[in-house]
Amino acid sequence: MWFWKKKRRKAMSEKAPIIEALKTPKPPPPRKMVTDCWCSDKQQEWTFDQSLGCWYVERECERCEYYWEGPVYLYDDPNKLGNTLE
């Protein structure tokens, strides 16, 4: 009888770290911001924002119902290099 108790204690002690690992929640994976879709017929409007010192883009796609707007840092000044997007 003592043999089975000893064997059970050993089995439980081996499983304890696994059980504790399952109890603690893992943090969610980091989310990546999607700033563009792959559709070729999307509408884009690029303007250089002097206050931000970068390009400001508005993207909208009716096909996949995607919309995004925000700054895009290309590190090129249109006053020095001209408009590189046209």
VMD Tcl script that draws the C-alpha trace (Angstrom):
set ca {
  {0.00 0.00 0.00}
  {2.79 2.44 0.85}
  {4.29 1.77 -2.61}
  {1.27 3.22 -4.42}
  {1.20 6.33 -2.22}
  {4.87 6.95 -2.90}
  {4.39 6.44 -6.64}
  {1.39 8.80 -6.69}
  {3.30 11.52 -4.76}
  {6.14 11.25 -7.26}
  {3.77 11.51 -10.23}
  {2.01 14.55 -8.74}
  {5.29 16.31 -7.99}
  {6.37 15.82 -11.62}
  {3.08 17.24 -12.93}
  {2.96 20.23 -10.57}
  {5.08 22.60 -12.75}
  {2.99 21.70 -15.80}
  {-0.26 22.37 -13.97}
  {1.02 25.71 -12.64}
  {2.16 26.71 -16.13}
  {-1.32 26.02 -17.46}
  {-2.93 28.10 -14.70}
  {-0.91 31.25 -15.42}
  {-2.29 33.07 -18.48}
  {0.10 33.91 -21.27}
  {0.19 37.50 -22.49}
  {-1.42 38.00 -25.89}
  {0.92 38.21 -28.88}
  {1.88 41.75 -29.87}
  {-0.44 43.26 -32.44}
  {1.02 44.68 -35.59}
  {-0.55 47.76 -37.04}
  {-1.77 47.19 -40.58}
  {-1.16 50.37 -42.55}
  {-1.99 49.17 -46.05}
  {-4.01 46.60 -47.98}
  {-2.94 44.67 -51.09}
  {-5.76 45.86 -53.35}
  {-4.64 47.75 -56.45}
  {-7.71 49.98 -56.71}
  {-7.44 51.69 -53.30}
  {-7.57 55.47 -53.02}
  {-4.55 57.20 -51.45}
  {-3.92 60.82 -50.68}
  {-0.38 61.86 -49.75}
  {0.32 65.31 -48.32}
  {3.45 66.62 -46.69}
  {2.62 67.91 -43.19}
  {4.99 70.72 -42.20}
  {4.03 70.55 -38.51}
  {4.84 66.83 -38.29}
  {7.75 67.03 -40.71}
  {6.60 63.93 -42.59}
  {4.14 62.64 -45.15}
  {0.55 62.18 -43.99}
  {-1.36 59.45 -45.82}
  {-5.05 58.69 -46.08}
  {-5.82 55.26 -47.55}
  {-9.29 53.94 -48.30}
  {-10.34 50.77 -50.10}
  {-13.98 50.10 -50.91}
  {-13.40 46.48 -51.92}
  {-12.04 45.27 -48.57}
  {-13.57 48.14 -46.52}
  {-10.16 49.23 -45.30}
  {-9.38 52.72 -43.99}
  {-6.19 54.05 -42.46}
  {-4.69 57.48 -41.99}
  {-1.49 58.50 -40.33}
  {2.07 59.76 -40.71}
  {4.63 57.98 -42.84}
  {8.24 58.93 -42.21}
  {10.15 58.66 -45.47}
  {12.84 61.14 -44.39}
  {12.65 63.13 -47.59}
  {11.77 66.80 -47.60}
  {9.77 67.86 -50.68}
  {11.47 71.28 -50.59}
  {14.89 69.66 -51.09}
  {14.09 66.63 -53.25}
  {10.82 67.62 -54.88}
  {7.72 65.53 -54.65}
  {9.09 62.00 -54.95}
  {5.64 60.44 -55.12}
  {4.47 61.97 -58.41}
}
mol new
graphics top color blue
foreach p $ca { graphics top sphere $p radius 0.5 }
foreach p [lrange $ca 0 end-1] q [lrange $ca 1 end] { graphics top cylinder $p $q radius 0.2 }
display resetview
